[in-house]
Amino acid sequence: MRKFSKIVLFEGIDFSITLREVLASIFILGVMWFFGFLIASTIEKHVNDSQLMYRQASTLNSDIEFNHAIDTHVGYAFANGKFHSIDCVSNQYLDGEFLRIHHRYQKYTMHTRVVHYTTKVGKTVQHHTRVEHYWTWDTYNTLDEHAVAVNYCGRKFDYNQFSYSKVGYGTHIQSIGYHNRVVLDYWPRDFNATIFANFTDGGIGEDVVLNPDTTIDQMREWYTTSHAVMWFWIGWSLLMVITLALFVMIENDWLED
């Protein structure tokens, strides 16, 4: 049987690249690109399916449209309007009325810890311990006060129907005695906010997230923007480079048989 001579295209210190390794690398690259496009298409389809309800959601820009959407069960929709707490809470250390005030009662407390350390004198290593004292503000009690009923877009709701995780708040620290203080976190009573909710069964669902100072267009863009495919191709391209580099660096004598 006739044997073909080994054609070396590049000779390195610890490895060489032959013509057959280059041809095999092109084949591997083609296979990986093919499977990469299949995976990327699957990811893109999943992303598009998950974003469909946000793209097709109705837009409600007034109290009239908001209340009509509840009465007619329009389904998923974005709404923008004024949020207002019908009742309110207050505190002697704060000026004004608020949606919610969270109290953290703290005591300035001394703690003790044992610190281990070493010293070296010549070639002798000595181990020591010492006692250190440090002070921290430790919370020993909390109290949460909030409104009972709120109004959004001219409609009355229970306070607990909304999520306030994105609503900004202020903080006030008040001394209430020797080594004692109360930290007051307070939420505003009035602000504009955008929501995304499912308008069914004569309501808007539970745990509806309030997004203050946000337009409907901004919120829709957040929900419909995804970089999943881009990050996949970055990772997949890196995997292809590593795979090809490892392939050409190992001994591939079987290709020359």
C-alpha positions in Angstrom: 0.0 0.0 0.0 1.3 3.4 -0.9 2.1 5.7 2.0 1.8 9.5 1.8 4.5 11.6 3.3 3.7 13.8 6.3 3.4 17.4 5.2 4.3 19.8 8.1 3.0 23.3 7.7 4.3 24.7 11.1 7.0 23.4 13.4 7.0 24.7 17.0 9.2 23.9 20.0 7.0 21.2 21.4 4.5 20.6 18.6 3.9 20.7 14.9 0.9 21.3 12.6 0.4 19.1 9.6 -1.7 19.5 6.6 -4.1 16.7 7.7 -4.5 18.4 11.1 -5.5 21.6 9.4 -8.0 19.7 7.3 -9.4 17.9 10.3 -9.6 21.2 12.2 -11.7 22.7 9.4 -14.0 19.7 9.7 -14.3 20.0 13.5 -14.9 23.7 13.1 -17.7 23.1 10.7 -19.4 20.6 12.9 -19.1 22.9 15.9 -20.6 25.8 13.9 -23.4 23.6 12.8 -24.3 22.5 16.3 -23.8 26.1 17.5 -26.4 27.4 15.1 -28.8 24.7 16.3 -28.3 25.6 19.9 -28.5 29.4 19.3 -31.7 29.0 17.3 -33.2 27.0 20.2 -32.2 29.7 22.7 -33.5 32.5 20.5 -36.9 30.7 20.1 -37.2 30.2 23.9 -36.3 33.9 24.5 -38.9 35.1 21.9 -41.6 32.8 23.4 -40.9 34.1 26.9 -41.1 37.7 25.7 -44.2 37.3 23.6 -46.6 38.4 26.4 -44.6 41.5 27.0 -44.6 42.4 23.3 -48.3 41.9 23.0 -49.3 43.5 26.3 -51.7 46.4 26.2 -50.6 49.9 27.1 -52.6 51.9 29.7 -51.7 55.5 30.1 -54.7 56.9 32.0 -56.9 56.1 35.0 -59.8 55.6 32.6 -57.9 53.0 30.5 -56.7 51.3 33.7 -60.1 50.9 35.2 -61.6 49.9 31.9 -58.9 47.2 31.6 -59.9 45.8 35.0 -63.6 45.8 34.2 -63.1 44.1 30.8 -60.3 41.6 31.7 -57.8 42.6 29.0 -55.1 40.2 30.2 -51.5 41.3 30.4 -50.9 45.0 30.3 -48.5 47.8 31.2 -49.9 50.7 33.2 -48.5 54.0 34.3 -50.1 56.2 36.9 -50.1 57.9 40.3 -49.6 55.8 43.4 -51.0 57.2 46.7 -51.5 55.8 50.2 -55.0 56.4 51.3 -54.1 56.2 55.0 -50.5 56.9 56.2 -48.1 56.4 59.1 -45.9 59.0 60.9 -43.2 59.2 63.5 -42.3 61.8 66.1 -38.7 62.0 64.7 -39.8 62.5 61.1 -41.6 65.4 59.4 -44.5 64.4 57.2 -46.6 61.4 56.4 -45.4 58.2 54.8 -46.5 55.0 53.1 -44.3 52.9 55.4 -41.9 53.3 58.2 -39.6 50.5 59.3 -37.9 50.8 62.7 -34.7 49.1 63.7 -33.9 49.5 67.4 -30.1 49.1 68.0 -27.8 49.1 71.0 -24.1 49.9 70.8 -22.6 46.7 72.2 -19.0 45.8 73.1 -17.8 42.4 71.9 -14.8 40.3 72.7 -12.7 38.2 70.4 -9.5 36.2 70.7 -6.9 36.9 68.0 -4.1 34.4 67.2 -0.8 35.7 65.8 2.8 34.7 65.5 6.2 36.5 65.9 9.6 35.4 64.8 12.8 36.0 66.6 15.7 34.6 64.6 14.7 31.1 63.6 12.2 30.8 66.4 8.5 31.2 65.7 6.3 32.0 68.7 2.6 31.7 68.8 0.5 34.2 70.8 -3.0 35.1 71.6 -4.6 38.4 72.6 -8.0 39.6 73.6 -9.5 42.4 71.5 -12.6 44.5 72.2 -14.7 46.0 69.5 -18.1 47.8 69.3 -21.0 47.4 66.9 -24.6 48.6 66.5 -26.7 45.4 67.1 -30.4 45.3 66.2 -32.4 43.9 69.1 -35.9 44.7 67.9 -37.8 45.8 64.7 -41.2 47.3 64.0 -42.9 47.8 60.7 -45.7 50.2 60.2 -47.5 50.8 56.9 -50.7 52.0 55.3 -53.6 49.6 55.1 -55.2 50.8 51.8 -53.6 52.5 48.7 -54.8 54.0 45.5 -53.3 53.4 42.1 -54.7 55.0 38.9 -57.8 56.0 40.8 -58.6 52.4 42.1 -58.4 51.3 45.7 -56.2 48.3 46.6 -54.9 46.6 49.7 -51.3 47.6 50.7 -50.1 44.0 50.4 -51.2 43.6 46.8 -48.1 45.4 45.6 -44.3 44.8 45.9 -42.3 47.8 47.0 -38.8 46.3 46.4 -37.9 48.9 43.8 -39.4 51.9 45.6 -36.6 54.1 47.0 -36.7 55.1 50.6 -35.0 57.5 53.0 -33.2 56.7 56.3 -33.1 58.7 59.5 -31.0 57.7 62.5 -32.2 59.0 65.9 -30.5 58.6 69.3 -32.9 57.5 72.0 -30.6 57.2 75.0 -27.2 56.1 76.1 -25.8 53.7 73.5 -29.2 53.3 72.0 -30.7 54.5 68.7 -33.5 53.8 66.2 -32.9 53.6 62.5 -36.0 54.7 60.6 -36.4 53.7 56.9 -39.4 55.6 55.4 -41.2 55.3 52.1 -42.9 58.2 50.3 -46.7 58.5 50.3 -47.1 59.7 46.7 -45.1 58.8 43.5 -45.7 57.8 39.9 -45.1 54.2 39.0 -45.4 51.8 36.1 -46.6 48.2 36.6 -46.9 45.0 34.5 -49.9 42.9 35.6 -52.4 40.4 34.5 -55.8 42.1 34.3 -58.1 39.2 35.0 -60.9 38.3 37.4 -61.6 41.9 38.1 -58.2 42.7 39.5 -54.4 42.9 38.8 -53.1 39.9 40.7 -50.8 39.8 43.7 -47.3 41.1 44.4 -47.4 43.6 41.5 -44.0 45.3 41.3 -44.1 49.1 41.4 -41.5 50.7 39.2 -41.2 54.4 40.2 -40.1 57.1 37.7 -40.2 54.6 34.8 -42.1 54.9 31.6 -44.0 52.1 29.9 -41.6 52.1 27.0 -38.6 51.7 29.3 -40.2 48.9 31.2 -41.3 47.1 28.0 -37.7 47.4 26.7 -36.3 45.8 29.9 -38.6 42.8 29.6 -38.0 42.3 25.8 -34.2 42.8 25.8 -32.1 39.7 26.1 -28.4 39.1 25.5 -28.6 35.3 25.9 -27.7 34.5 22.3 -24.8 36.9 22.3 -23.4 35.4 25.5 -23.9 31.9 24.1 -21.8 32.7 21.0 -19.1 34.3 23.1 -18.8 31.1 25.2 -19.2 28.8 22.2 -16.5 30.6 20.2 -14.2 30.4 23.2 -14.9 26.6 23.3 -14.1 26.3 19.6 -10.8 28.1 20.0 -9.8 25.9 23.0 -10.9 22.7 21.2 -8.9 23.5 18.0 -5.8 24.6 20.0 -5.8 21.4 22.0 -6.4 19.3 18.9 -3.4 20.6 17.0 -1.1 20.5 20.1 -1.6 16.8 20.8 0.1 14.1 18.8 -2.3 13.1 15.9 -0.1 10.4 14.3 -3.3 8.4 13.5 -4.1 11.0 10.9 -0.9 10.2 9.0 -1.5 6.4 8.8 
